[in-house]
Amino acid sequence: MGAGVDGDQGLAATLYRRPRVQLSLLLAGPVGWLVVAYLGSLAVLFVAAFWRLDTFSGLVVHDVSLDNFRTLAEGKVYRDIVLRTAGIAAAVTVTDALLAFPIAYYMAKVARRRTRGLLVVSVLMPLWASYLVKVYAWRIILAEDGILNWALDPFGLSGPGFGLVATWIVFSYLWLPFMILPIYAGLERIPDSLLEASGDLGGRSGATFRRVVVPLALPAVVAGSIFTFSLTLGDYIAPQIVAGGEQFIGNVVYTNVGVANNLPLAAAFATVPVVVMIVYLLLARRAGAFEAL
């Protein structure tokens, strides 16, 4: 019994003298899970992208081939889908940034402490609701006989219906909290003394906002854009419900996996948003976005 206690004490003393060993042991589980579950599945995805589907038997042939990437590069429909998806992702990101900045600024610099807490809860509340419930609620709103057309009908107007505009609206609503929170965190870290110093030096509110607030908050905006852009880029459920038949990258990947049973082509097409996000993250890093996270 005493030997076991002495051994435990010796191990504790050894770990106490080696903080890096402690940190390595603490991170071993999470990092191992990340490597196996996430990076491992990503590696399988990349490998599967080089396989090919035998058109006669319908079986996946484990031969290294660039046929899938050649199909994507030469097929105009695939290029249009990539441009459509990236365009909607960019539009959603810009829209959410324009909507989120004044909300986050009011929360961080104008609202009182109690009001600030209520606003944070209000921003988080939509995240508590089911994703599908929110998307189907928008489908009901945007339907031909929905509440939006009912409200606009007395003015001789009508809503956008289902399509790209509807997809842009729904995505902008869904990901808005993911833009507000990083901008709010970034603005909250800006010392009030900087704003006061700008005023003492003769800077008006507009000049202070342009030359002090916006440059310091830009990394936070870029950090929020990582969420809105990537979430839009990979989503396929909302477009399937409100896009009115318009295809996005996620829809094509889902169709090739679940319907056409063409796993290699689906894997090759799934690498497109991964590559786009890698480029986007590199640009975001240059803009200092990771300093705001």
LOMIKOL-363261 format. One record per residue: x, y, z of N, C-alpha, C in turn. Coordinates in steps of 0.2 Angstrom, whole numbers, padded with zeros to 4 digits, always signed. Atoms other than C-alpha are relative to their C-alpha. Layout:
XYZXYZXYZ;...
end
This chain:
+0004-0006+0000+0000+0000+0000+0004+0006+0000;-0004-0006-0001+0014+0012+0005+0004+0001-0007;-0003-0001+0006+0023+0008-0011-0004+0003-0005;+0005-0003+0005+0008+0013-0022+0000+0007+0002;+0000-0007-0001+0007+0029-0013+0006+0004-0001;-0006-0003+0002+0025+0033-0015+0001+0001-0007;-0001-0001+0007+0024+0029-0033-0005+0006-0003;+0004-0006+0002+0009+0041-0035+0003+0007+0001;-0003-0007-0002+0018+0055-0026+0006+0001-0004;-0006-0001+0005+0034+0052-0037-0002+0002-0007;+0003-0002+0006+0023+0053-0052-0002+0007+0000;+0002-0007-0001+0015+0069-0046+0006+0005+0000;-0006-0004+0000+0032+0076-0042+0003+0001-0007;-0003+0000+0007+0039+0072-0059-0004+0004-0005;+0004-0004+0005+0024+0080-0068+0000+0007+0002;+0000-0007-0002+0025+0095-0057+0006+0004-0002;-0006-0003+0002+0043+0098-0062+0000+0001-0008;+0000-0001+0008+0038+0096-0081-0007+0002-0002;+0006-0003+0002+0024+0107-0085-0002-0002-0007;+0002+0002+0006+0025+0103-0103-0002-0007-0001;+0002+0006+0000+0023+0085-0100-0008+0000+0003;+0007+0000-0002+0007+0089-0090-0005+0003-0006;+0004-0003+0006+0001+0100-0105-0001-0006-0005;+0001+0006+0005+0004+0085-0117-0005-0005+0002;+0005+0005-0003-0005+0073-0106-0007+0002-0001;+0007-0002+0000-0020+0084-0105-0003+0001-0007;+0003-0001+0006-0021+0088-0123+0000-0007-0005;-0001+0006+0004-0017+0070-0129-0007-0003-0002;+0007+0002+0002-0036+0065-0129-0003+0004-0005;+0003-0004+0005-0043+0080-0138+0004+0000-0006;-0004-0001+0006-0029+0081-0150+0000-0007-0004;+0001+0006+0003-0030+0062-0153-0007-0001-0004;+0007+0000+0003-0049+0063-0156+0000+0004-0007;+0000-0005+0006-0046+0078-0168+0004-0004-0006;-0003+0003+0005-0033+0068-0178-0003-0006-0003;+0003+0006+0002-0042+0052-0179-0007+0002-0003;+0007-0001+0002-0060+0058-0181-0001+0005-0006;+0001-0005+0005-0058+0074-0191+0005+0000-0006;-0005+0000+0005-0041+0074-0200+0000-0007-0003;+0000+0007+0003-0043+0055-0203-0006+0000-0005;+0005+0000+0005-0060+0057-0211+0001+0005-0006;-0002-0004+0005-0053+0072-0221+0005-0003-0005;-0005+0004+0004-0039+0061-0227-0003-0005-0005;+0004+0005+0004-0051+0048-0233-0004+0003-0005;+0003-0004+0005-0061+0061-0242+0005+0001-0006;-0004-0002+0006-0046+0067-0252+0002-0007-0004;-0002+0006+0004-0041+0049-0256-0005-0003-0004;+0005+0002+0004-0058+0044-0262-0001+0005-0006;+0001-0004+0005-0058+0059-0273+0004-0002-0006;-0004+0003+0006-0045+0050-0284-0002-0007-0002;+0003+0006+0003-0055+0034-0286-0005+0002-0005;+0005-0001+0005-0067+0031-0300-0006-0005+0000;+0006+0004+0000-0084+0024-0303+0000-0004-0006;+0001+0005+0006-0086+0009-0315-0007+0001-0003;+0007-0001+0002-0100+0014-0326-0004-0006-0002;+0003+0007+0002-0104-0004-0331-0003-0003+0006;+0002+0004-0006-0105-0012-0314-0002+0005+0006;+0002-0005-0005-0108+0004-0303+0004-0001+0006;-0004+0001-0006-0094-0001-0291+0006+0005+0000;-0006-0004+0000-0080+0010-0285+0006-0003-0001;-0007+0003+0001-0063+0006-0292+0005+0004+0003;-0005-0003-0004-0049+0010-0281+0007+0001-0004;-0006-0002+0004-0037+0016-0294+0001+0008+0000;-0002-0007+0000-0028+0033-0294-0002+0003-0007;+0002-0003+0006-0036+0044-0307-0002+0007+0001;+0002-0007-0001-0039+0062-0310-0007+0002-0004;+0007-0001+0004-0056+0059-0320-0005+0004+0003;+0005-0003-0004-0067+0066-0306+0002+0008-0001;-0002-0007+0000-0057+0083-0306+0000+0002-0007;+0001-0002+0007-0057+0083-0325-0007+0001-0001;+0007-0001+0001-0075+0081-0325-0003+0007+0003;+0003-0007-0003-0078+0096-0313+0003+0006-0004;-0003-0006+0003-0066+0107-0322-0003+0001-0007;+0003+0000+0006-0073+0103-0339-0008+0001-0001;+0007+0000+0000-0091+0103-0334-0003+0007+0002;+0002-0007-0001-0099+0121-0336-0005+0000+0006;+0005+0000-0005-0113+0116-0324+0003+0000+0007;-0003+0000-0006-0101+0112-0310+0004+0007+0002;-0003-0006-0002-0092+0128-0312-0005+0005+0002;+0005-0005-0002-0108+0138-0312-0003-0001+0007;+0002+0001-0006-0113+0129-0296+0005+0002+0005;-0005-0002-0004-0096+0133-0288-0001+0008+0001;+0000-0008+0000-0098+0152-0293-0007+0002+0004;+0006-0002-0003-0116+0152-0287+0000-0001+0008;-0001+0001-0007-0112+0145-0270+0005+0005+0003;-0005-0005-0003-0097+0156-0267-0003+0007-0001;+0003-0006+0000-0107+0171-0273-0005+0001+0005;+0005-0001-0005-0121+0168-0261+0003+0000+0007;-0004-0001-0006-0108+0165-0247+0003+0007+0001;-0003-0006+0000-0100+0181-0251-0005+0006+0002;+0006-0005-0001-0117+0191-0252-0002-0001+0008;+0002+0001-0007-0122+0183-0235+0005+0003+0005;-0005-0003-0004-0106+0188-0227+0000+0007+0000;+0001-0007+0000-0107+0206-0233-0006+0002+0004;+0006-0002-0003-0125+0207-0228+0000+0000+0008;+0000+0001-0008-0122+0200-0210+0005+0005+0003;-0004-0005-0003-0107+0212-0208-0003+0007+0001;+0003-0006+0000-0117+0227-0212-0006+0000+0005;+0005+0001-0005-0131+0221-0201+0003+0000+0007;-0003+0002-0006-0120+0215-0187+0004+0006+0004;-0004-0005-0003-0109+0230-0185-0003+0005+0005;+0003-0005-0005-0121+0243-0178-0003-0003+0006;+0002+0004-0006-0129+0230-0167+0005-0001+0005;-0006+0001-0004-0112+0225-0160+0002+0006+0003;-0002-0006-0003-0107+0243-0158-0004+0003+0006;+0004-0003-0005-0122+0248-0148+0001-0005+0006;-0001+0005-0006-0120+0232-0137+0007+0002+0004;-0006-0001-0003-0102+0236-0134+0002+0007+0003;-0002-0007-0001-0101+0255-0133-0005+0004+0003;+0006-0005-0001-0118+0262-0130-0004-0003+0006;+0005+0003-0005-0129+0250-0120+0003+0000+0007;-0002+0001-0007-0128+0249-0101+0001-0007+0001;-0002+0006-0001-0122+0234-0093-0006-0005+0000;+0005+0005+0000-0139+0226-0089-0003-0001-0007;+0003+0000+0007-0146+0231-0107+0005-0005-0004;-0005+0004+0004-0130+0223-0114-0001-0007+0001;+0001+0007-0002-0133+0207-0105-0007-0003-0004;+0006+0002+0003-0151+0206-0112+0001+0000-0008;-0001+0000+0008-0145+0210-0130+0004-0006-0001;-0004+0006+0002-0132+0196-0129-0005-0006+0000;+0005+0005-0001-0146+0184-0123-0004+0000-0007;+0004+0000+0006-0157+0190-0138+0004-0002-0006;-0004+0002+0006-0143+0187-0150+0001-0008+0000;-0001+0008-0001-0140+0169-0143-0007-0004-0001;+0007+0003+0000-0159+0165-0142-0001-0004-0007;+0002+0004+0006-0161+0160-0161+0004-0006-0001;-0004+0006+0001-0147+0148-0159-0002-0006+0004;+0003+0006-0004-0157+0138-0146-0005-0003-0004;+0005+0004+0004-0170+0134-0159+0003-0004-0005;-0002+0005+0005-0169+0120-0171+0001+0003-0007;-0001-0002+0007-0161+0123-0188-0005-0001-0004;+0005+0001+0004-0174+0115-0197-0007+0004+0001;+0006-0004-0002-0188+0124-0188+0001+0007-0003;-0001-0006+0003-0181+0140-0193+0000+0001-0007;+0000+0000+0007-0178+0136-0211-0007-0001-0003;+0007+0001+0002-0196+0129-0213-0004+0006+0002;+0004-0006-0002-0203+0144-0204+0001+0005-0006;-0002-0005+0006-0194+0155-0218-0004-0003-0006;+0004+0003+0006-0202+0143-0231-0007+0002+0000;+0007-0002-0001-0219+0147-0224-0001+0007-0001;+0000-0007+0001-0215+0165-0224+0000+0002-0007;-0001-0002+0007-0209+0166-0242-0004-0004-0005;+0005+0004+0004-0222+0154-0249-0005+0005-0004;+0005-0005+0004-0234+0161-0262-0006+0002+0004;+0006-0001-0004-0248+0160-0250+0003+0002+0007;-0003-0001-0007-0236+0165-0235-0002+0007+0002;+0002-0006-0004-0237+0179-0223+0004+0006-0004;-0004-0006+0003-0224+0190-0233-0005+0003-0006;+0004-0003+0006-0235+0191-0249-0007+0002+0003;+0007-0002-0003-0251+0193-0238+0001+0007+0003;-0002-0007-0002-0242+0209-0230+0001+0005-0005;-0002-0005+0006-0236+0216-0247-0006+0001-0005;+0005+0000+0005-0252+0212-0257-0004+0007+0000;+0004-0006+0000-0261+0228-0251+0004+0006-0004;-0004-0005+0004-0247+0238-0259+0002-0002-0007;-0001+0002+0007-0247+0229-0275+0007-0003-0001;-0007+0003+0000-0230+0220-0271-0001-0007+0002;+0000+0007-0001-0225+0202-0269+0007-0001+0002;-0006+0002-0003-0211+0193-0260+0005-0003-0006;-0004+0003+0005-0196+0185-0269-0002-0007-0002;+0001+0007+0001-0203+0167-0268+0006-0004+0001;-0006+0004-0001-0191+0153-0268+0005+0001-0006;-0006-0001+0005-0174+0155-0277+0006+0002+0004;-0007-0002-0003-0157+0163-0274-0001+0006+0005;+0001-0005-0004-0164+0178-0266-0003-0002+0007;+0003+0003-0006-0174+0168-0253+0006-0004+0003;-0006+0003-0003-0158+0158-0250+0004+0005+0003;-0004-0005-0003-0148+0173-0247-0003+0003+0006;+0003-0003-0006-0161+0180-0235+0000-0005+0006;+0000+0006-0005-0162+0163-0225+0007-0001+0003;-0006+0001-0002-0144+0161-0224+0003+0006+0004;-0002-0006-0004-0141+0179-0218-0004+0000+0007;+0003+0001-0007-0154+0176-0204+0003-0005+0004;-0002+0005-0004-0147+0160-0199+0007+0001+0003;-0007-0001-0002-0128+0165-0198+0001+0007+0003;-0001-0006-0003-0131+0183-0191+0003+0000+0007;-0003+0000-0007-0127+0179-0173+0007-0002+0000;-0007+0002+0001-0111+0171-0179+0005+0006-0002;-0003-0006+0001-0106+0188-0185+0000+0005+0005;+0000-0005-0005-0112+0199-0171+0004-0002+0006;-0004+0001-0006-0103+0190-0157+0007+0001-0001;-0007-0002+0001-0085+0191-0164+0001+0008-0001;-0001-0007+0001-0088+0209-0169-0001+0004+0007;+0001-0003-0007-0095+0213-0151+0006-0001+0004;-0006+0002-0004-0080+0204-0143+0006+0005-0002;-0005-0004+0002-0068+0214-0154-0001+0008+0002;+0002-0007-0002-0077+0231-0151+0001+0001+0008;+0000-0001-0008-0078+0228-0132+0008+0000+0002;-0007+0000-0002-0059+0226-0132+0004+0007-0002;-0003-0007+0001-0056+0244-0139-0001+0004+0006;+0001-0004-0006-0052+0255-0125-0004+0006-0001;+0004-0007+0001-0064+0270-0122+0005+0006-0001;-0005-0005-0001-0048+0280-0119+0002+0002-0007;-0002-0002+0007-0044+0279-0138-0005+0004-0003;+0006-0004+0003-0061+0286-0143+0000+0007+0003;+0000-0007-0003-0059+0300-0130+0006+0004-0002;-0006-0004+0002-0042+0304-0136-0001+0003-0007;+0001-0002+0007-0048+0305-0154-0005+0006+0001;+0005-0005-0001-0062+0317-0148+0004+0006+0003;-0004-0006-0003-0049+0328-0138+0005+0003-0005;-0004-0002+0006-0038+0329-0154-0004+0003-0005;+0004-0003+0005-0053+0336-0163-0003-0004-0005;+0003+0004+0005-0059+0321-0172-0008+0000+0002;+0007+0001-0001-0078+0321-0174-0002-0007+0000;+0002+0007-0001-0088+0305-0172+0001-0004-0006;-0001+0003+0006-0088+0301-0190+0007-0002-0001;-0007+0001+0001-0069+0303-0191+0002-0006+0004;-0002+0005-0005-0067+0293-0175-0002-0007-0002;+0002+0007+0002-0077+0279-0182+0004-0003-0006;-0004+0002+0006-0068+0278-0199+0007-0002+0002;-0008+0001-0001-0050+0280-0192+0002-0004+0006;-0002+0003-0006-0051+0272-0175-0004-0007+0001;+0004+0006-0002-0065+0260-0173+0000-0005-0006;+0000+0005+0005-0066+0252-0190+0007-0004-0001;-0007+0004+0001-0047+0248-0192+0001-0005+0006;-0001+0004-0006-0047+0241-0174-0005-0006+0000;+0005+0005+0000-0063+0231-0177+0000-0005-0006;-0001+0004+0006-0058+0224-0194+0002-0007+0001;-0001+0007-0001-0050+0208-0188-0006-0004+0003;+0006+0004-0003-0066+0204-0178-0005-0001-0006;+0004+0001+0006-0076+0207-0194+0002-0006-0004;-0003+0006+0004-0065+0195-0204-0001-0006+0004;+0001+0006-0003-0066+0183-0190-0007-0003+0000;+0007+0002+0001-0085+0183-0191-0002-0002-0007;+0001+0002+0007-0084+0181-0209+0002-0007-0002;-0002+0007+0000-0075+0165-0207-0006-0005+0001;+0006+0004-0002-0091+0158-0199-0005+0000-0006;+0006-0001+0005-0104+0165-0211+0002-0003-0007;-0002+0002+0007-0094+0161-0227+0001-0008+0000;-0001+0008+0000-0089+0143-0222-0007-0003+0001;+0006+0003-0002-0106+0139-0215-0005+0000-0006;+0004+0000+0006-0115+0145-0231+0003-0004-0006;-0003+0004+0005-0102+0136-0242-0002-0007+0000;+0001+0007-0001-0105+0119-0235-0007-0002+0001;+0007+0002-0002-0124+0120-0231-0004-0003-0007;+0004+0002+0006-0136+0110-0242-0007-0001+0002;+0007+0001-0003-0152+0109-0231-0004+0006-0002;+0004-0006+0002-0158+0127-0233-0001+0001-0007;+0001+0000+0007-0155+0127-0252-0005-0005-0002;+0005+0005+0002-0165+0111-0253-0007+0002+0001;+0006-0002-0003-0179+0119-0244-0003+0006-0003;+0002-0007+0003-0180+0137-0251+0003+0002-0006;-0003-0002+0006-0169+0138-0266-0004-0001-0006;+0004+0001+0006-0182+0133-0278+0003-0004-0006;-0003+0004+0005-0172+0120-0287+0007+0002-0002;-0007-0002+0001-0156+0130-0288+0005-0005+0004;-0005+0005-0003-0141+0118-0285+0006+0004+0003;-0006-0003-0003-0127+0122-0273+0005-0006+0001;-0005+0005-0001-0111+0112-0269-0002-0005+0004;+0003+0005-0005-0119+0103-0254-0005-0004-0003;+0006+0004+0003-0134+0098-0264+0003-0005-0005;-0003+0005+0005-0123+0090-0278+0004-0005+0004;-0004+0005-0004-0112+0081-0265-0005-0005+0003;+0005+0004-0003-0128+0075-0256-0003-0005-0005;+0004+0004+0005-0136+0069-0272+0005-0006-0003;-0005+0005+0002-0120+0060-0278+0001-0006+0005;-0001+0005-0006-0118+0051-0261-0007-0004+0001;+0006+0003-0002-0136+0047-0258-0005-0003-0005;+0005+0002+0006-0145+0045-0275+0004-0003-0006;-0004+0003+0006-0132+0043-0289+0005-0005+0002;-0005+0004-0002-0120+0033-0278+0006+0000-0003;-0007-0001+0004-0105+0041-0286+0004+0003+0006;-0004-0003-0006-0094+0043-0270+0006+0003-0003;-0006-0003+0003-0078+0047-0280-0001+0008-0002;+0001-0007+0003-0086+0062-0289-0002+0005+0006;+0003-0004-0005-0095+0068-0273+0006+0002+0005;-0006-0002-0004-0078+0067-0263+0004+0006-0004;-0004-0005+0003-0069+0077-0277-0004+0007+0000;+0004-0006+0000-0083+0090-0277+0000+0003+0007;+0000-0002-0007-0082+0091-0258+0007+0003+0002;-0006-0003-0001-0064+0096-0259+0000+0007-0002;+0001-0007+0002-0069+0112-0268-0001+0005+0006;+0001-0005-0005-0076+0121-0253+0006+0000+0005;-0006+0001-0005-0061+0114-0242+0006+0005-0003;-0005-0004+0003-0049+0122-0254-0001+0008+0000;+0002-0007+0000-0059+0138-0255+0001+0003+0007;-0001-0002-0007-0059+0139-0236+0007+0001+0002;-0007+0000-0001-0040+0136-0235+0002+0007-0002;-0002-0007+0002-0037+0151-0246-0003+0006+0004;+0003-0005-0003-0050+0161-0237+0003+0001+0007;-0003+0000-0006-0042+0157-0220+0007+0003+0000;-0006-0003+0000-0025+0162-0226+0000+0007-0001;+0001-0008+0001-0031+0179-0232-0003+0003+0007;+0002-0002-0006-0040+0180-0215+0005+0001+0005;-0006-0001-0004-0024+0177-0206+0004+0006-0001;-0004-0006+0001-0015+0190-0215-0004+0007+0002;+0003-0006-0003-0029+0202-0210-0001+0000+0008;-0001+0001-0007-0026+0197-0192-0007-0002+0003;+0006+0002-0003-0043+0189-0189+0001-0005+0006;-0001+0005-0005-0036+0175-0178+0002+0004+0007;-0001-0004-0007-0031+0189-0165-0006+0002+0003;+0006-0002-0003-0049+0193-0163-0004-0006+0003;+0004+0006-0002-0055+0175-0159+0002-0001+0007;
end
